[in-house]
């Protein structure tokens, strides 16, 4: 298990982040999140120590090719069947309440 290294993260910084995210945190949540975020930052700090100079950049996430099916309509919509469940309709359209003025 990773131990939390001092990363300059304190409860005031957690409160600031919570305020930006519009989160109301209890003192217990602040303490818990401070510890969790310190561990996450510590882990990322350790990742920066990994030597990657000789690792070539990845140009493709997957090297395998996938065969996909043709993009063709195989089941045509049954408009009348869909409209039967509409509370209100006008012709071939659903009638819904106006939400934008």
C-alpha positions in Angstrom: 0.0 0.0 0.0 1.3 3.5 -0.9 1.9 5.8 2.0 0.9 9.4 1.5 4.0 11.6 0.8 3.7 15.3 1.6 2.5 16.8 -1.6 1.5 20.3 -0.4 -2.1 19.2 -0.2 -3.9 20.3 3.0 -7.5 20.6 4.1 -7.7 24.2 2.9 -6.8 23.1 -0.6 -9.5 20.3 -0.4 -12.0 22.9 0.7 -11.1 25.1 -2.2 -11.4 22.2 -4.7 -14.8 21.3 -3.1 -16.0 24.8 -3.4 -15.1 24.9 -7.1 -17.0 21.6 -7.6 -19.9 23.0 -5.5 -19.6 20.2 -3.0 -20.5 20.6 0.7 -18.1 18.4 2.7 -18.3 17.5 6.3 -15.1 17.7 8.4 -14.8 13.9 8.2 -15.2 14.0 4.4 -12.5 16.7 4.2 -10.1 14.6 6.2 -10.8 11.5 4.3 -10.5 13.2 0.9 -7.3 14.9 1.9 -5.7 11.5 2.7 -7.1 10.0 -0.5 -5.9 12.8 -2.7 -2.5 12.8 -1.1 -2.2 9.1 -1.9 -3.3 9.7 -5.5 -0.8 12.5 -6.0 1.9 10.4 -4.4 1.2 7.7 -6.9 1.5 10.1 -9.8 4.7 11.4 -8.3 6.1 7.9 -8.3 5.0 7.5 -12.0 7.1 10.5 -13.0 10.2 8.5 -11.7 9.8 5.7 -14.3 12.4 6.0 -17.0 10.7 6.4 -20.3 13.5 7.8 -22.4 13.9 4.6 -24.5 10.2 3.9 -24.9 9.0 4.7 -28.4 5.7 6.7 -28.5 2.6 4.8 -29.2 1.0 5.6 -32.5 -1.8 3.2 -32.2 -3.7 2.0 -29.1 -4.6 -1.3 -30.8 -2.6 -3.1 -33.4 -5.3 -5.5 -34.4 -7.8 -4.6 -37.0 -11.4 -5.2 -36.4 -13.9 -5.9 -39.0 -17.2 -4.2 -38.6 -20.4 -4.9 -40.4 -21.8 -2.6 -43.1 -23.9 0.3 -41.8 -27.1 -0.8 -43.3 -30.7 -0.5 -42.1 -32.0 -4.0 -41.3 -35.2 -3.1 -39.4 -37.2 -0.3 -40.9 -39.0 1.8 -38.3 -42.7 1.2 -37.8 -43.8 4.7 -37.4 -47.5 3.9 -36.6 -46.5 1.4 -34.0 -44.2 3.9 -32.3 -46.8 6.7 -32.4 -49.5 4.5 -30.8 -47.9 4.9 -27.4 -47.7 8.7 -27.7 -49.9 10.6 -25.3 -50.4 13.3 -28.0 -49.5 13.3 -31.6 -49.9 15.5 -34.7 -49.5 13.5 -37.9 -46.4 11.5 -37.7 -44.9 13.5 -34.9 -45.0 13.4 -31.1 -46.5 16.5 -29.4 -44.5 17.5 -26.3 -44.6 20.5 -24.0 -42.7 23.6 -25.1 -39.6 24.0 -22.9 -37.8 26.8 -24.6 -39.3 30.3 -24.7 
